[in-house]
Amino acid sequence: MNALVKTALGICICGLALPGVSQSTANSKGETVNNISHLSNLQVFEFRRYTVKAGERDHFARYFEAWFPEAMQQLGALAVGEFFERKNTNMFTWVRGFHDMDGRAIANSGLYYGPLWKEHKQTMNNLMEDSDNVLLLRPLYPERGILVLPSVDPVSDPSSGKGVVVAQIFPVKSNQLETFAKLAEGTFAKYRETGAREAGLLVTMEAPNNFPQLPVRTDGPFLVWLGILRDDRALETKLKPEVESSRTQLQQSGLLRGEPELIVLDPAPRSRLRWLQ
């Protein structure tokens, strides 16, 4: 662990507060949620797609959601959402957010060198086949980071995991992210017109990986659009047709390196990112 991380981690553990943020946090209806406003202004995200051993995904999710979300939050990070990929039945996908890159190094150091991970890492690692499919992302614009929703209430909301989350990943040519994003903005507006709630617009970061113990992909750049839908009907009859109708235009722009990937994600029971009424 380098000296910066050791020093910063020591400061964090000693109890100094993280820098305050002025931006309020909204629920999926756009309403301010005052008691989680301190969790807003996350500007660095890890989009993590784990391959779990066959038949073990539900077990992995239960372990993960039992042990790790609050531990991350205490260290200044946030498990924004946890999901089951529909197309890939062995994929457990989750998103972790940080206020900045220094905060990423501090939080990851605190977690992976701390007592919780030391106790449970063998259980978790024995259930995984691969954990290196990770995109390190930032909001394309500061105000379009991933939506932070309230945590699931285990007493009043036991039937959590509502709705459908989608992630569309665009492999963009080098130095063309801004140009492609402007072209695609009309497409994203049409997505929102279908009733999909935009939950984030992100691009891969060019910054060096400051916690190399956790590899991240270097085959970018990518642009990632996230959305939340009410149910399967909204997905199949509204959003997917719009995705298909826009595909040709976006691919013929000459700004992409390959075909976009549409990932359909079912929220895990404790996922913050979900459909809220």
SULQUIGI-V711656 format. One record per residue. N is the residue number from 1. SS is DSSP state (hx for helix, st for strand, lp for the rest). PSI is psi in whole degrees, 0 to 359 (999 if undefined). OMEGA is omega in radians with two decimals (NA if undefined). Layout:
BEGIN
N_SS_PSI_OMEGA ; N_SS_PSI_OMEGA
END
This chain:
BEGIN
1_lp_130_-3.08 ; 2_lp_169_-3.02 ; 3_hx_323_-3.14 ; 4_hx_313_-3.11 ; 5_hx_317_3.13 ; 6_hx_314_-3.13 ; 7_hx_313_-3.11 ; 8_hx_320_3.13 ; 9_hx_321_3.10 ; 10_hx_319_3.10 ; 11_hx_316_-3.12 ; 12_hx_316_-3.09 ; 13_hx_331_3.14 ; 14_lp_350_2.97 ; 15_lp_7_3.09 ; 16_lp_140_-3.08 ; 17_lp_151_2.99 ; 18_lp_155_3.13 ; 19_lp_141_-3.14 ; 20_lp_157_3.10 ; 21_lp_147_-3.08 ; 22_lp_343_-3.08 ; 23_lp_131_3.13 ; 24_lp_161_3.12 ; 25_lp_142_-3.10 ; 26_st_152_2.97 ; 27_lp_182_-3.03 ; 28_lp_354_3.05 ; 29_lp_3_3.13 ; 30_lp_7_-3.12 ; 31_lp_142_3.13 ; 32_st_135_3.11 ; 33_lp_94_-2.95 ; 34_hx_326_-3.04 ; 35_hx_357_3.03 ; 36_hx_16_-3.11 ; 37_hx_335_3.12 ; 38_hx_349_3.14 ; 39_hx_1_-3.10 ; 40_lp_181_3.10 ; 41_lp_37_2.99 ; 42_lp_126_-3.02 ; 43_lp_3_3.08 ; 44_st_133_-3.11 ; 45_st_146_2.95 ; 46_st_120_3.07 ; 47_st_101_-2.91 ; 48_st_123_-3.13 ; 49_st_103_-3.09 ; 50_st_137_2.96 ; 51_st_117_-3.09 ; 52_st_151_-3.14 ; 53_lp_148_-3.07 ; 54_lp_131_3.10 ; 55_lp_1_-3.04 ; 56_lp_4_-3.02 ; 57_hx_317_3.12 ; 58_hx_319_3.10 ; 59_hx_316_3.14 ; 60_hx_315_-3.12 ; 61_hx_319_-3.13 ; 62_hx_317_3.07 ; 63_hx_311_-3.08 ; 64_hx_310_-3.06 ; 65_hx_340_3.09 ; 66_hx_326_-2.96 ; 67_hx_329_-2.82 ; 68_lp_330_-3.07 ; 69_hx_312_-3.11 ; 70_hx_326_3.10 ; 71_hx_317_3.11 ; 72_hx_318_-3.10 ; 73_hx_322_3.11 ; 74_hx_334_-3.11 ; 75_lp_3_3.09 ; 76_lp_3_3.06 ; 77_lp_178_-3.13 ; 78_st_129_2.96 ; 79_st_100_-3.03 ; 80_st_327_-3.14 ; 81_st_150_3.10 ; 82_st_139_-2.93 ; 83_st_158_2.97 ; 84_st_121_3.08 ; 85_st_134_-3.10 ; 86_lp_314_-3.04 ; 87_lp_325_-3.10 ; 88_lp_99_-2.98 ; 89_lp_352_3.06 ; 90_lp_10_-3.09 ; 91_st_125_2.98 ; 92_st_117_-3.05 ; 93_st_137_3.08 ; 94_st_160_-3.08 ; 95_st_131_3.10 ; 96_st_137_-3.10 ; 97_st_151_3.12 ; 98_st_157_3.10 ; 99_lp_325_3.14 ; 100_lp_180_-3.08 ; 101_hx_321_3.08 ; 102_hx_319_3.10 ; 103_hx_327_3.09 ; 104_hx_313_-3.14 ; 105_hx_319_-3.13 ; 106_hx_310_-3.06 ; 107_hx_316_-3.13 ; 108_hx_323_3.08 ; 109_hx_316_-3.14 ; 110_hx_322_-3.12 ; 111_hx_306_-2.96 ; 112_hx_346_3.00 ; 113_lp_7_-3.06 ; 114_lp_175_-3.04 ; 115_hx_328_-3.09 ; 116_hx_311_-3.14 ; 117_hx_322_3.11 ; 118_hx_323_-3.13 ; 119_hx_322_-2.94 ; 120_hx_0_-3.04 ; 121_hx_325_-3.14 ; 122_hx_318_3.10 ; 123_hx_313_-3.09 ; 124_hx_314_-3.10 ; 125_hx_329_3.13 ; 126_hx_342_3.13 ; 127_hx_351_-3.05 ; 128_st_146_2.99 ; 129_st_329_-3.14 ; 130_st_139_3.11 ; 131_st_20_-3.04 ; 132_st_359_3.12 ; 133_st_84_-2.98 ; 134_st_127_3.00 ; 135_st_128_3.03 ; 136_st_117_-2.92 ; 137_st_160_2.98 ; 138_st_156_3.03 ; 139_st_139_3.06 ; 140_lp_320_3.01 ; 141_lp_144_-3.02 ; 142_hx_325_-3.06 ; 143_hx_0_-3.11 ; 144_hx_36_2.98 ; 145_lp_178_-3.10 ; 146_lp_134_3.14 ; 147_lp_129_3.08 ; 148_lp_115_-3.13 ; 149_lp_161_3.13 ; 150_lp_152_3.07 ; 151_lp_158_3.12 ; 152_lp_131_3.09 ; 153_lp_112_-3.05 ; 154_lp_347_-3.14 ; 155_lp_308_-3.04 ; 156_lp_349_-3.10 ; 157_lp_57_-3.08 ; 158_lp_340_3.13 ; 159_lp_53_-3.05 ; 160_lp_191_-3.11 ; 161_lp_36_-3.06 ; 162_lp_154_2.99 ; 163_lp_188_-3.14 ; 164_st_135_3.07 ; 165_st_138_3.09 ; 166_st_145_3.03 ; 167_st_122_3.06 ; 168_st_120_-3.06 ; 169_st_121_-3.12 ; 170_st_120_3.04 ; 171_st_105_-3.00 ; 172_st_146_3.09 ; 173_lp_155_-3.10 ; 174_lp_136_3.08 ; 175_lp_20_-3.11 ; 176_lp_12_-3.08 ; 177_hx_310_-3.10 ; 178_hx_318_-3.13 ; 179_hx_315_3.14 ; 180_hx_320_-3.12 ; 181_hx_319_3.11 ; 182_hx_319_3.11 ; 183_hx_319_-3.04 ; 184_hx_351_-3.07 ; 185_hx_323_3.08 ; 186_hx_323_3.08 ; 187_hx_316_-3.13 ; 188_hx_326_3.06 ; 189_hx_320_3.10 ; 190_hx_323_3.06 ; 191_hx_314_-3.12 ; 192_hx_327_3.12 ; 193_hx_338_3.10 ; 194_lp_352_-3.08 ; 195_lp_355_3.08 ; 196_lp_134_3.09 ; 197_st_117_3.12 ; 198_st_131_-3.12 ; 199_st_1_3.09 ; 200_st_149_3.03 ; 201_st_112_-2.95 ; 202_st_159_3.07 ; 203_st_157_3.13 ; 204_st_146_-3.13 ; 205_lp_146_3.08 ; 206_lp_356_-3.11 ; 207_lp_148_3.06 ; 208_lp_151_3.09 ; 209_lp_109_-3.08 ; 210_lp_10_2.93 ; 211_lp_74_-2.99 ; 212_lp_348_3.04 ; 213_lp_336_3.05 ; 214_lp_103_-3.11 ; 215_lp_152_3.01 ; 216_lp_157_-3.11 ; 217_lp_146_3.14 ; 218_lp_21_-3.08 ; 219_lp_22_-3.12 ; 220_lp_194_0.11 ; 221_lp_158_3.07 ; 222_st_150_2.93 ; 223_st_136_-3.07 ; 224_st_124_3.03 ; 225_st_131_3.12 ; 226_st_139_3.10 ; 227_st_158_3.12 ; 228_st_133_3.12 ; 229_st_156_-3.10 ; 230_lp_314_-3.00 ; 231_lp_182_-3.12 ; 232_hx_326_3.13 ; 233_hx_316_3.10 ; 234_hx_324_3.12 ; 235_hx_309_-2.98 ; 236_hx_323_-3.03 ; 237_hx_343_-3.07 ; 238_hx_301_-3.03 ; 239_hx_311_-3.07 ; 240_hx_318_3.07 ; 241_hx_324_3.11 ; 242_hx_322_3.08 ; 243_hx_315_-3.12 ; 244_hx_320_-3.09 ; 245_hx_335_-3.13 ; 246_hx_347_-3.01 ; 247_hx_312_-3.07 ; 248_hx_315_-3.13 ; 249_hx_316_-3.09 ; 250_hx_321_-3.14 ; 251_hx_328_3.14 ; 252_lp_359_3.13 ; 253_lp_340_-3.08 ; 254_lp_11_-3.08 ; 255_lp_357_-3.09 ; 256_st_151_3.10 ; 257_lp_348_-3.09 ; 258_lp_188_-3.10 ; 259_lp_140_3.03 ; 260_lp_150_3.10 ; 261_st_128_3.07 ; 262_st_116_-3.11 ; 263_st_123_3.09 ; 264_st_127_-2.98 ; 265_st_128_3.03 ; 266_st_123_-3.13 ; 267_st_136_3.01 ; 268_lp_166_-3.01 ; 269_lp_325_-3.08 ; 270_lp_14_-3.10 ; 271_lp_126_3.03 ; 272_lp_316_-3.10 ; 273_lp_109_-3.05 ; 274_lp_179_3.10 ; 275_lp_123_3.03 ; 276_lp_138_3.14 ; 277_lp_999_NA
END
